[in-house]
Amino acid sequence: MLSVKNVHKRFDDNNVLNGVNLDIRKGEIAVILGPSGSGKTTLLRCINFLEKADTGSICVNHYTVDCQCRKASSIRTLRKKTSMVFQQYNLFRNRTAVQNVMEG
């Protein structure tokens, strides 16, 4: 299970994530879809603490870490419970975004 609660992230004056809440249950498949610059990659990076969100919390399989946490051991424990694949733009250039998602 993945739970994202009230996650905020800003870069200078630009609010990229503004109170994001997300719950994905075990066995569920989710797609984060949106236009360029809408915060999709930033959200994924914040979930895995590759980017530090300003506020909020991330919970993976009942292990919760506050986004302001800087404790390496807590972040490492959370990362061990996740796996992510970041696709380069246009993985299959001859397919639409939907076809690329269906392929995965």
LOSE-645328 format. One record per residue: x negated, y, z negated of N, C-alpha, C, O in turn. Coordinates in Angstrom, 1 decimal. Layout:
// LOSE-645328
<site n_xx="X" n_yy="Y" n_zz="Z" ca_xx="X" ca_yy="Y" ca_zz="Z" c_xx="X" c_yy="Y" c_zz="Z" o_xx="X" o_yy="Y" o_zz="Z"/>
...
***
This chain:
// LOSE-645328
<site n_xx="-0.8" n_yy="-1.2" n_zz="0.0" ca_xx="0.0" ca_yy="0.0" ca_zz="0.0" c_xx="-0.9" c_yy="1.2" c_zz="0.0" o_xx="-1.9" o_yy="1.3" o_zz="-0.7"/>
<site n_xx="-0.4" n_yy="2.2" n_zz="0.7" ca_xx="-1.1" ca_yy="3.5" ca_zz="0.8" c_xx="-0.1" c_yy="4.6" c_zz="0.4" o_xx="1.0" o_yy="4.7" o_zz="1.0"/>
<site n_xx="-0.5" n_yy="5.5" n_zz="-0.5" ca_xx="0.3" ca_yy="6.6" ca_zz="-0.9" c_xx="-0.5" c_yy="7.9" c_zz="-0.9" o_xx="-1.6" o_yy="7.9" o_zz="-1.6"/>
<site n_xx="-0.1" n_yy="8.8" n_zz="-0.2" ca_xx="-0.7" ca_yy="10.2" ca_zz="-0.1" c_xx="0.3" c_yy="11.1" c_zz="-0.8" o_xx="1.4" o_yy="11.2" o_zz="-0.3"/>
<site n_xx="-0.2" n_yy="11.9" n_zz="-1.8" ca_xx="0.7" ca_yy="12.8" ca_zz="-2.5" c_xx="0.2" c_yy="14.2" c_zz="-2.5" o_xx="-0.9" o_yy="14.5" o_zz="-3.0"/>
<site n_xx="1.0" n_yy="15.1" n_zz="-1.9" ca_xx="0.8" ca_yy="16.5" ca_zz="-2.0" c_xx="-0.6" c_yy="16.9" c_zz="-1.6" o_xx="-1.3" o_yy="17.7" o_zz="-2.3"/>
<site n_xx="-1.1" n_yy="16.4" n_zz="-0.5" ca_xx="-2.5" ca_yy="16.7" ca_zz="-0.1" c_xx="-2.5" c_yy="18.0" c_zz="0.7" o_xx="-1.8" o_yy="18.2" o_zz="1.7"/>
<site n_xx="-3.4" n_yy="18.9" n_zz="0.3" ca_xx="-3.7" ca_yy="20.2" ca_zz="0.9" c_xx="-5.1" c_yy="20.2" c_zz="1.3" o_xx="-6.0" o_yy="19.8" o_zz="0.6"/>
<site n_xx="-5.3" n_yy="20.8" n_zz="2.5" ca_xx="-6.7" ca_yy="21.0" ca_zz="3.0" c_xx="-6.7" c_yy="22.3" c_zz="3.9" o_xx="-5.9" o_yy="22.4" o_zz="4.8"/>
<site n_xx="-7.6" n_yy="23.2" n_zz="3.6" ca_xx="-7.7" ca_yy="24.4" ca_zz="4.4" c_xx="-9.2" c_yy="24.6" c_zz="4.7" o_xx="-10.1" o_yy="24.2" o_zz="4.0"/>
<site n_xx="-9.4" n_yy="25.1" n_zz="5.9" ca_xx="-10.7" ca_yy="25.5" ca_zz="6.4" c_xx="-10.7" c_yy="27.0" c_zz="6.5" o_xx="-10.0" o_yy="27.5" o_zz="7.4"/>
<site n_xx="-11.3" n_yy="27.7" n_zz="5.7" ca_xx="-11.3" ca_yy="29.2" ca_zz="5.6" c_xx="-9.8" c_yy="29.6" c_zz="5.5" o_xx="-9.2" o_yy="29.3" o_zz="4.5"/>
<site n_xx="-9.3" n_yy="30.4" n_zz="6.4" ca_xx="-7.9" ca_yy="30.9" ca_zz="6.3" c_xx="-6.9" c_yy="30.0" c_zz="7.0" o_xx="-5.7" o_yy="30.3" o_zz="7.1"/>
<site n_xx="-7.4" n_yy="28.8" n_zz="7.5" ca_xx="-6.5" ca_yy="27.9" ca_zz="8.3" c_xx="-6.0" c_yy="26.8" c_zz="7.4" o_xx="-6.8" o_yy="25.9" o_zz="7.0"/>
<site n_xx="-4.7" n_yy="26.7" n_zz="7.1" ca_xx="-4.1" ca_yy="25.6" ca_zz="6.4" c_xx="-4.0" c_yy="24.4" c_zz="7.4" o_xx="-3.2" o_yy="24.5" o_zz="8.3"/>
<site n_xx="-4.7" n_yy="23.4" n_zz="7.2" ca_xx="-4.7" ca_yy="22.2" ca_zz="8.1" c_xx="-3.7" c_yy="21.2" c_zz="7.6" o_xx="-2.9" o_yy="20.7" o_zz="8.4"/>
<site n_xx="-3.8" n_yy="20.9" n_zz="6.3" ca_xx="-2.8" ca_yy="20.0" ca_zz="5.7" c_xx="-2.1" c_yy="20.8" c_zz="4.6" o_xx="-2.8" o_yy="21.4" o_zz="3.7"/>
<site n_xx="-0.8" n_yy="20.8" n_zz="4.6" ca_xx="0.0" ca_yy="21.6" ca_zz="3.7" c_xx="1.0" c_yy="20.8" c_zz="2.9" o_xx="2.2" o_yy="20.7" o_zz="3.3"/>
<site n_xx="0.6" n_yy="20.1" n_zz="1.9" ca_xx="1.5" ca_yy="19.3" ca_zz="1.0" c_xx="1.9" c_yy="18.0" c_zz="1.7" o_xx="3.1" o_yy="17.7" o_zz="1.7"/>
<site n_xx="1.0" n_yy="17.3" n_zz="2.3" ca_xx="1.3" ca_yy="16.1" ca_zz="3.0" c_xx="1.6" c_yy="15.0" c_zz="2.0" o_xx="0.9" o_yy="14.8" o_zz="1.0"/>
<site n_xx="2.8" n_yy="14.3" n_zz="2.2" ca_xx="3.2" ca_yy="13.1" ca_zz="1.5" c_xx="3.4" c_yy="12.0" c_zz="2.4" o_xx="4.0" o_yy="12.2" o_zz="3.5"/>
<site n_xx="2.9" n_yy="10.8" n_zz="2.1" ca_xx="3.0" ca_yy="9.7" ca_zz="3.0" c_xx="3.0" c_yy="8.4" c_zz="2.2" o_xx="2.1" o_yy="8.3" o_zz="1.3"/>
<site n_xx="3.9" n_yy="7.5" n_zz="2.4" ca_xx="3.9" ca_yy="6.2" ca_zz="1.8" c_xx="4.0" c_yy="5.1" c_zz="2.9" o_xx="4.9" o_yy="5.1" o_zz="3.7"/>
<site n_xx="3.0" n_yy="4.2" n_zz="2.9" ca_xx="3.0" ca_yy="3.1" ca_zz="3.8" c_xx="2.9" c_yy="1.8" c_zz="3.0" o_xx="2.0" o_yy="1.6" o_zz="2.2"/>
<site n_xx="3.9" n_yy="1.0" n_zz="3.1" ca_xx="4.0" ca_yy="-0.3" ca_zz="2.3" c_xx="3.2" c_yy="-1.4" c_zz="3.0" o_xx="2.8" o_yy="-1.3" o_zz="4.2"/>
<site n_xx="2.8" n_yy="-2.4" n_zz="2.2" ca_xx="2.1" ca_yy="-3.5" ca_zz="2.7" c_xx="2.8" c_yy="-4.1" c_zz="3.9" o_xx="4.0" o_yy="-4.4" o_zz="3.9"/>
<site n_xx="2.1" n_yy="-4.4" n_zz="5.0" ca_xx="2.6" ca_yy="-5.0" ca_zz="6.2" c_xx="3.2" c_yy="-4.0" c_zz="7.2" o_xx="3.5" o_yy="-4.3" o_zz="8.3"/>
<site n_xx="3.4" n_yy="-2.7" n_zz="6.7" ca_xx="3.9" ca_yy="-1.7" ca_zz="7.6" c_xx="2.8" c_yy="-1.2" c_zz="8.6" o_xx="1.6" o_yy="-1.2" o_zz="8.2"/>
<site n_xx="3.1" n_yy="-0.8" n_zz="9.8" ca_xx="2.2" ca_yy="-0.3" ca_zz="10.7" c_xx="2.6" c_yy="1.2" c_zz="10.9" o_xx="3.8" o_yy="1.4" o_zz="11.2"/>
<site n_xx="1.7" n_yy="2.1" n_zz="10.8" ca_xx="2.0" ca_yy="3.5" ca_zz="11.0" c_xx="1.1" c_yy="4.1" c_zz="12.0" o_xx="0.0" o_yy="3.7" o_zz="12.2"/>
<site n_xx="1.7" n_yy="5.1" n_zz="12.7" ca_xx="0.9" ca_yy="5.9" ca_zz="13.7" c_xx="1.0" c_yy="7.4" c_zz="13.3" o_xx="2.1" o_yy="7.9" o_zz="13.0"/>
<site n_xx="-0.1" n_yy="8.0" n_zz="13.3" ca_xx="-0.2" ca_yy="9.5" ca_zz="13.1" c_xx="-0.3" c_yy="10.1" c_zz="14.5" o_xx="-1.4" o_yy="10.0" o_zz="15.1"/>
<site n_xx="0.7" n_yy="10.8" n_zz="14.9" ca_xx="0.8" ca_yy="11.3" ca_zz="16.3" c_xx="1.1" c_yy="12.8" c_zz="16.3" o_xx="1.9" o_yy="13.2" o_zz="15.5"/>
<site n_xx="0.4" n_yy="13.5" n_zz="17.0" ca_xx="0.6" ca_yy="15.0" ca_zz="17.1" c_xx="-0.4" c_yy="15.6" c_zz="18.1" o_xx="-1.3" o_yy="15.0" o_zz="18.5"/>
<site n_xx="-0.1" n_yy="16.9" n_zz="18.3" ca_xx="-1.0" ca_yy="17.6" ca_zz="19.3" c_xx="-2.4" c_yy="17.9" c_zz="18.7" o_xx="-2.6" o_yy="17.8" o_zz="17.5"/>
<site n_xx="-3.3" n_yy="18.2" n_zz="19.6" ca_xx="-4.6" ca_yy="18.5" ca_zz="19.2" c_xx="-4.6" c_yy="19.6" c_zz="18.2" o_xx="-3.9" o_yy="20.6" o_zz="18.3"/>
<site n_xx="-5.4" n_yy="19.5" n_zz="17.1" ca_xx="-5.5" ca_yy="20.5" ca_zz="16.1" c_xx="-4.5" c_yy="20.5" c_zz="15.0" o_xx="-4.4" o_yy="21.4" o_zz="14.2"/>
<site n_xx="-3.6" n_yy="19.4" n_zz="15.0" ca_xx="-2.5" ca_yy="19.4" ca_zz="14.0" c_xx="-2.9" c_yy="18.8" c_zz="12.7" o_xx="-2.1" o_yy="18.7" o_zz="11.8"/>
<site n_xx="-4.1" n_yy="18.3" n_zz="12.6" ca_xx="-4.6" ca_yy="17.7" ca_zz="11.3" c_xx="-4.6" c_yy="16.2" c_zz="11.2" o_xx="-4.9" o_yy="15.7" o_zz="10.1"/>
<site n_xx="-4.4" n_yy="15.5" n_zz="12.3" ca_xx="-4.4" ca_yy="14.0" ca_zz="12.2" c_xx="-5.7" c_yy="13.4" c_zz="11.7" o_xx="-5.7" o_yy="12.7" o_zz="10.8"/>
<site n_xx="-6.8" n_yy="13.8" n_zz="12.4" ca_xx="-8.1" ca_yy="13.3" ca_zz="12.0" c_xx="-8.5" c_yy="13.8" c_zz="10.6" o_xx="-9.1" o_yy="13.0" o_zz="9.8"/>
<site n_xx="-8.2" n_yy="15.0" n_zz="10.3" ca_xx="-8.5" ca_yy="15.6" ca_zz="9.0" c_xx="-7.7" c_yy="14.7" c_zz="7.9" o_xx="-8.3" o_yy="14.4" o_zz="6.9"/>
<site n_xx="-6.5" n_yy="14.4" n_zz="8.1" ca_xx="-5.7" ca_yy="13.6" ca_zz="7.2" c_xx="-6.4" c_yy="12.2" c_zz="7.0" o_xx="-6.6" o_yy="11.8" o_zz="5.8"/>
<site n_xx="-6.8" n_yy="11.5" n_zz="8.1" ca_xx="-7.4" ca_yy="10.2" ca_zz="8.0" c_xx="-8.8" c_yy="10.4" c_zz="7.2" o_xx="-9.1" o_yy="9.5" o_zz="6.4"/>
<site n_xx="-9.5" n_yy="11.4" n_zz="7.5" ca_xx="-10.8" ca_yy="11.6" ca_zz="6.8" c_xx="-10.6" c_yy="11.9" c_zz="5.4" o_xx="-11.4" o_yy="11.5" o_zz="4.5"/>
<site n_xx="-9.5" n_yy="12.6" n_zz="5.0" ca_xx="-9.2" ca_yy="12.9" ca_zz="3.6" c_xx="-8.8" c_yy="11.6" c_zz="2.9" o_xx="-9.2" o_yy="11.4" o_zz="1.7"/>
<site n_xx="-8.0" n_yy="10.8" n_zz="3.5" ca_xx="-7.6" ca_yy="9.5" ca_zz="2.9" c_xx="-8.8" c_yy="8.7" c_zz="2.5" o_xx="-8.8" o_yy="8.0" o_zz="1.4"/>
<site n_xx="-9.9" n_yy="8.7" n_zz="3.3" ca_xx="-11.0" ca_yy="7.9" ca_zz="3.0" c_xx="-12.2" c_yy="8.7" c_zz="2.4" o_xx="-13.3" o_yy="8.2" o_zz="2.2"/>
<site n_xx="-11.9" n_yy="9.9" n_zz="2.0" ca_xx="-12.8" ca_yy="10.8" ca_zz="1.3" c_xx="-14.1" c_yy="11.1" c_zz="2.2" o_xx="-15.1" o_yy="11.4" o_zz="1.6"/>
<site n_xx="-13.9" n_yy="11.0" n_zz="3.5" ca_xx="-15.0" ca_yy="11.5" ca_zz="4.4" c_xx="-14.9" c_yy="13.0" c_zz="4.4" o_xx="-15.9" o_yy="13.6" o_zz="4.7"/>
<site n_xx="-13.8" n_yy="13.6" n_zz="4.1" ca_xx="-13.6" ca_yy="15.0" ca_zz="4.0" c_xx="-12.8" c_yy="15.2" c_zz="2.7" o_xx="-11.9" o_yy="14.4" o_zz="2.4"/>
<site n_xx="-13.2" n_yy="16.2" n_zz="1.9" ca_xx="-12.6" ca_yy="16.4" ca_zz="0.6" c_xx="-11.4" c_yy="17.3" c_zz="0.8" o_xx="-11.5" o_yy="18.4" o_zz="1.2"/>
<site n_xx="-10.2" n_yy="16.8" n_zz="0.4" ca_xx="-9.0" ca_yy="17.6" ca_zz="0.4" c_xx="-9.1" c_yy="18.6" c_zz="-0.8" o_xx="-9.8" o_yy="18.3" o_zz="-1.8"/>
<site n_xx="-8.4" n_yy="19.7" n_zz="-0.7" ca_xx="-8.4" ca_yy="20.7" ca_zz="-1.8" c_xx="-7.6" c_yy="20.2" c_zz="-3.0" o_xx="-8.0" o_yy="20.4" o_zz="-4.2"/>
<site n_xx="-6.4" n_yy="19.6" n_zz="-2.8" ca_xx="-5.6" ca_yy="19.1" ca_zz="-3.9" c_xx="-4.8" c_yy="17.9" c_zz="-3.4" o_xx="-4.8" o_yy="17.6" o_zz="-2.2"/>
<site n_xx="-4.2" n_yy="17.2" n_zz="-4.4" ca_xx="-3.4" ca_yy="16.0" ca_zz="-4.1" c_xx="-4.1" c_yy="14.7" c_zz="-4.6" o_xx="-5.1" o_yy="14.8" o_zz="-5.3"/>
<site n_xx="-3.5" n_yy="13.6" n_zz="-4.2" ca_xx="-4.1" ca_yy="12.3" ca_zz="-4.7" c_xx="-3.8" c_yy="11.3" c_zz="-3.6" o_xx="-2.9" o_yy="11.4" o_zz="-2.8"/>
<site n_xx="-4.7" n_yy="10.3" n_zz="-3.6" ca_xx="-4.7" ca_yy="9.2" ca_zz="-2.6" c_xx="-4.6" c_yy="7.9" c_zz="-3.5" o_xx="-5.4" o_yy="7.7" o_zz="-4.4"/>
<site n_xx="-3.7" n_yy="7.0" n_zz="-3.1" ca_xx="-3.6" ca_yy="5.7" ca_zz="-3.9" c_xx="-3.6" c_yy="4.6" c_zz="-2.8" o_xx="-2.8" o_yy="4.6" o_zz="-1.9"/>
<site n_xx="-4.5" n_yy="3.7" n_zz="-3.0" ca_xx="-4.6" ca_yy="2.5" ca_zz="-2.1" c_xx="-4.5" c_yy="1.3" c_zz="-3.0" o_xx="-5.4" o_yy="1.1" o_zz="-3.9"/>
<site n_xx="-3.5" n_yy="0.4" n_zz="-2.8" ca_xx="-3.3" ca_yy="-0.8" ca_zz="-3.6" c_xx="-3.4" c_yy="-0.6" c_zz="-5.1" o_xx="-4.1" o_yy="-1.2" o_zz="-5.8"/>
<site n_xx="-2.6" n_yy="0.4" n_zz="-5.5" ca_xx="-2.5" ca_yy="0.8" ca_zz="-6.9" c_xx="-3.7" c_yy="1.4" c_zz="-7.5" o_xx="-3.8" o_yy="1.5" o_zz="-8.8"/>
<site n_xx="-4.7" n_yy="1.8" n_zz="-6.7" ca_xx="-5.9" ca_yy="2.5" ca_zz="-7.3" c_xx="-5.8" c_yy="3.9" c_zz="-6.8" o_xx="-5.9" o_yy="4.2" o_zz="-5.6"/>
<site n_xx="-5.6" n_yy="4.9" n_zz="-7.7" ca_xx="-5.4" ca_yy="6.3" ca_zz="-7.4" c_xx="-6.6" c_yy="7.1" c_zz="-7.7" o_xx="-7.3" o_yy="7.0" o_zz="-8.7"/>
<site n_xx="-6.9" n_yy="8.0" n_zz="-6.8" ca_xx="-8.0" ca_yy="8.9" ca_zz="-6.9" c_xx="-7.5" c_yy="10.3" c_zz="-6.6" o_xx="-6.9" o_yy="10.6" o_zz="-5.6"/>
<site n_xx="-7.7" n_yy="11.2" n_zz="-7.6" ca_xx="-7.4" ca_yy="12.6" ca_zz="-7.4" c_xx="-8.3" c_yy="13.2" c_zz="-6.3" o_xx="-9.5" o_yy="12.9" o_zz="-6.3"/>
<site n_xx="-7.8" n_yy="14.0" n_zz="-5.4" ca_xx="-8.6" ca_yy="14.6" ca_zz="-4.3" c_xx="-9.7" c_yy="15.5" c_zz="-4.7" o_xx="-10.6" o_yy="15.7" o_zz="-4.0"/>
<site n_xx="-9.6" n_yy="16.0" n_zz="-5.9" ca_xx="-10.7" ca_yy="16.8" ca_zz="-6.5" c_xx="-11.8" c_yy="16.0" c_zz="-7.1" o_xx="-12.8" o_yy="16.6" o_zz="-7.6"/>
<site n_xx="-11.6" n_yy="14.7" n_zz="-7.1" ca_xx="-12.6" ca_yy="13.8" ca_zz="-7.7" c_xx="-13.9" c_yy="13.9" c_zz="-7.0" o_xx="-13.9" o_yy="13.9" o_zz="-5.7"/>
<site n_xx="-15.0" n_yy="14.0" n_zz="-7.7" ca_xx="-16.3" ca_yy="14.0" ca_zz="-7.1" c_xx="-17.2" c_yy="12.8" c_zz="-7.5" o_xx="-18.4" o_yy="12.7" o_zz="-7.3"/>
<site n_xx="-16.5" n_yy="11.9" n_zz="-8.3" ca_xx="-17.2" ca_yy="10.7" ca_zz="-8.8" c_xx="-17.5" c_yy="9.7" c_zz="-7.7" o_xx="-16.5" o_yy="9.1" o_zz="-7.2"/>
<site n_xx="-18.7" n_yy="9.4" n_zz="-7.4" ca_xx="-19.1" ca_yy="8.5" ca_zz="-6.3" c_xx="-18.5" c_yy="7.1" c_zz="-6.5" o_xx="-18.1" o_yy="6.5" o_zz="-5.6"/>
<site n_xx="-18.5" n_yy="6.6" n_zz="-7.8" ca_xx="-18.0" ca_yy="5.3" ca_zz="-8.0" c_xx="-16.5" c_yy="5.1" c_zz="-7.8" o_xx="-16.1" o_yy="4.1" o_zz="-7.2"/>
<site n_xx="-15.8" n_yy="6.2" n_zz="-8.1" ca_xx="-14.3" ca_yy="6.1" ca_zz="-7.8" c_xx="-14.0" c_yy="6.1" c_zz="-6.3" o_xx="-13.2" o_yy="5.4" o_zz="-5.8"/>
<site n_xx="-14.8" n_yy="7.0" n_zz="-5.6" ca_xx="-14.6" ca_yy="7.1" ca_zz="-4.2" c_xx="-15.0" c_yy="5.8" c_zz="-3.5" o_xx="-14.3" o_yy="5.3" o_zz="-2.6"/>
<site n_xx="-16.1" n_yy="5.2" n_zz="-3.9" ca_xx="-16.6" ca_yy="3.9" ca_zz="-3.4" c_xx="-15.6" c_yy="2.8" c_zz="-3.6" o_xx="-15.3" o_yy="2.0" o_zz="-2.7"/>
<site n_xx="-15.0" n_yy="2.8" n_zz="-4.8" ca_xx="-13.9" ca_yy="1.7" ca_zz="-5.1" c_xx="-12.7" c_yy="1.9" c_zz="-4.2" o_xx="-12.2" o_yy="0.9" o_zz="-3.6"/>
<site n_xx="-12.3" n_yy="3.1" n_zz="-3.9" ca_xx="-11.2" ca_yy="3.4" ca_zz="-3.0" c_xx="-11.5" c_yy="3.0" c_zz="-1.6" o_xx="-10.7" o_yy="2.3" o_zz="-0.9"/>
<site n_xx="-12.7" n_yy="3.3" n_zz="-1.2" ca_xx="-13.1" ca_yy="3.0" ca_zz="0.2" c_xx="-13.2" c_yy="1.5" c_zz="0.4" o_xx="-13.0" o_yy="1.0" o_zz="1.5"/>
<site n_xx="-13.5" n_yy="0.7" n_zz="-0.6" ca_xx="-13.6" ca_yy="-0.7" ca_zz="-0.5" c_xx="-12.2" c_yy="-1.3" c_zz="-0.2" o_xx="-12.1" o_yy="-2.5" o_zz="0.2"/>
<site n_xx="-11.2" n_yy="-0.6" n_zz="-0.5" ca_xx="-9.8" ca_yy="-1.1" ca_zz="-0.3" c_xx="-9.2" c_yy="-0.6" c_zz="1.0" o_xx="-8.1" o_yy="-0.9" o_zz="1.3"/>
<site n_xx="-10.0" n_yy="0.1" n_zz="1.8" ca_xx="-9.5" ca_yy="0.6" ca_zz="3.1" c_xx="-10.4" c_yy="0.2" c_zz="4.3" o_xx="-11.6" o_yy="-0.2" o_zz="4.1"/>
<site n_xx="-9.9" n_yy="0.3" n_zz="5.4" ca_xx="-10.7" ca_yy="0.2" ca_zz="6.7" c_xx="-10.0" c_yy="1.0" c_zz="7.7" o_xx="-8.7" o_yy="1.1" o_zz="7.8"/>
<site n_xx="-10.7" n_yy="1.7" n_zz="8.5" ca_xx="-10.2" ca_yy="2.6" ca_zz="9.5" c_xx="-11.0" c_yy="2.5" c_zz="10.8" o_xx="-12.2" o_yy="2.3" o_zz="10.7"/>
<site n_xx="-10.4" n_yy="2.7" n_zz="11.9" ca_xx="-11.1" ca_yy="2.8" ca_zz="13.2" c_xx="-10.7" c_yy="4.1" c_zz="13.8" o_xx="-9.5" o_yy="4.4" o_zz="14.0"/>
<site n_xx="-11.7" n_yy="4.9" n_zz="14.1" ca_xx="-11.5" ca_yy="6.2" ca_zz="14.8" c_xx="-11.8" c_yy="6.0" c_zz="16.2" o_xx="-13.0" o_yy="5.6" o_zz="16.6"/>
<site n_xx="-10.8" n_yy="6.2" n_zz="17.1" ca_xx="-11.0" ca_yy="6.0" ca_zz="18.5" c_xx="-11.5" c_yy="7.3" c_zz="19.1" o_xx="-11.1" o_yy="8.4" o_zz="18.7"/>
<site n_xx="-12.3" n_yy="7.2" n_zz="20.1" ca_xx="-12.8" ca_yy="8.3" ca_zz="20.9" c_xx="-11.6" c_yy="8.8" c_zz="21.7" o_xx="-10.6" o_yy="8.0" o_zz="21.9"/>
<site n_xx="-11.6" n_yy="10.0" n_zz="22.1" ca_xx="-10.5" ca_yy="10.5" ca_zz="23.0" c_xx="-10.4" c_yy="9.7" c_zz="24.2" o_xx="-11.4" o_yy="9.3" o_zz="24.8"/>
<site n_xx="-9.1" n_yy="9.4" n_zz="24.5" ca_xx="-8.8" ca_yy="8.6" ca_zz="25.8" c_xx="-9.5" c_yy="7.3" c_zz="25.8" o_xx="-10.3" o_yy="7.1" o_zz="26.8"/>
<site n_xx="-9.3" n_yy="6.5" n_zz="24.9" ca_xx="-10.0" ca_yy="5.2" ca_zz="24.9" c_xx="-9.8" c_yy="4.5" c_zz="26.2" o_xx="-10.8" o_yy="4.0" o_zz="26.8"/>
<site n_xx="-8.6" n_yy="4.5" n_zz="26.7" ca_xx="-8.3" ca_yy="4.0" ca_zz="28.1" c_xx="-7.7" c_yy="5.2" c_zz="28.8" o_xx="-6.6" o_yy="5.5" o_zz="28.7"/>
<site n_xx="-8.5" n_yy="5.8" n_zz="29.7" ca_xx="-8.2" ca_yy="7.0" ca_zz="30.4" c_xx="-7.0" c_yy="6.8" c_zz="31.3" o_xx="-6.3" o_yy="7.7" o_zz="31.6"/>
<site n_xx="-6.8" n_yy="5.6" n_zz="31.8" ca_xx="-5.7" ca_yy="5.3" ca_zz="32.7" c_xx="-4.4" c_yy="5.0" c_zz="32.0" o_xx="-3.4" o_yy="4.6" o_zz="32.7"/>
<site n_xx="-4.3" n_yy="5.2" n_zz="30.7" ca_xx="-3.1" ca_yy="4.9" ca_zz="29.9" c_xx="-2.7" c_yy="6.1" c_zz="29.2" o_xx="-3.5" o_yy="7.0" o_zz="28.9"/>
<site n_xx="-1.4" n_yy="6.2" n_zz="28.9" ca_xx="-0.8" ca_yy="7.3" ca_zz="28.1" c_xx="-1.2" c_yy="7.1" c_zz="26.6" o_xx="-1.7" o_yy="6.0" o_zz="26.2"/>
<site n_xx="-0.9" n_yy="8.1" n_zz="25.8" ca_xx="-1.1" ca_yy="7.9" ca_zz="24.3" c_xx="-0.3" c_yy="6.8" c_zz="23.8" o_xx="-0.9" o_yy="6.0" o_zz="23.0"/>
<site n_xx="0.9" n_yy="6.6" n_zz="24.2" ca_xx="1.8" ca_yy="5.5" ca_zz="23.7" c_xx="1.2" c_yy="4.2" c_zz="24.1" o_xx="1.1" o_yy="3.3" o_zz="23.3"/>
<site n_xx="0.7" n_yy="4.1" n_zz="25.4" ca_xx="0.1" ca_yy="2.8" ca_zz="25.8" c_xx="-1.1" c_yy="2.5" c_zz="25.1" o_xx="-1.4" o_yy="1.3" o_zz="24.8"/>
<site n_xx="-2.0" n_yy="3.5" n_zz="24.8" ca_xx="-3.2" ca_yy="3.3" ca_zz="24.0" c_xx="-2.8" c_yy="2.8" c_zz="22.6" o_xx="-3.5" o_yy="1.8" o_zz="22.0"/>
<site n_xx="-1.8" n_yy="3.3" n_zz="21.9" ca_xx="-1.3" ca_yy="2.9" ca_zz="20.6" c_xx="-0.8" c_yy="1.5" c_zz="20.7" o_xx="-1.1" o_yy="0.7" o_zz="19.8"/>
<site n_xx="0.0" n_yy="1.2" n_zz="21.7" ca_xx="0.5" ca_yy="-0.2" ca_zz="21.8" c_xx="-0.6" c_yy="-1.2" c_zz="22.1" o_xx="-0.5" o_yy="-2.4" o_zz="21.6"/>
<site n_xx="-1.7" n_yy="-0.8" n_zz="22.7" ca_xx="-2.8" ca_yy="-1.7" ca_zz="23.0" c_xx="-3.5" c_yy="-2.1" c_zz="21.7" o_xx="-3.9" o_yy="-3.3" o_zz="21.5"/>
<site n_xx="-3.6" n_yy="-1.2" n_zz="20.7" ca_xx="-4.3" ca_yy="-1.4" ca_zz="19.4" c_xx="-3.6" c_yy="-2.3" c_zz="18.6" o_xx="-4.0" o_yy="-2.6" o_zz="17.5"/>
***
